[in-house]
């Protein structure tokens, strides 16, 4: 190999590496999401802690669904179902009264979807597992919509 070929090859490789570094996908941090102040900070923190637990559960659940691990699906979906729910506000309940009603409806929907996913995985019904997982994920996305943008659709 000639010296000029080595130098040219080095520049080509350096250019490819540089382009890959500059064009790589960057993760979006939670704090970078544009959040409108639809709930006071204390109420947001309560909901956020619940969502963070669901993040880990959803990662485990998608893995179990894709790997066709019915026992694993039932276990994780059961954890989601068994998760303590935030109580709907009652008279004089200042903190939970600050959380939009839509959140509570979606919380109920999530529990029902998790229950249906446990049932589908117990029957080893792959199509039902896929459909129930999709419905459960849809309720998560809807809840995030409420959390980030409030009750209004965006």
HELIX and SHEET records of a PDB file:
HELIX    1   1 UNK A    3  UNK A   23  1                                  21    
HELIX    2   2 UNK A   30  UNK A   32  5                                   3    
HELIX    3   3 UNK A   41  UNK A   66  1                                  26    
HELIX    4   4 UNK A   70  UNK A   82  1                                  13    
HELIX    5   5 UNK A   96  UNK A   98  5                                   3    
HELIX    6   6 UNK A  101  UNK A  122  1                                  22    
HELIX    7   7 UNK A  126  UNK A  149  1                                  24    
END                                                                             
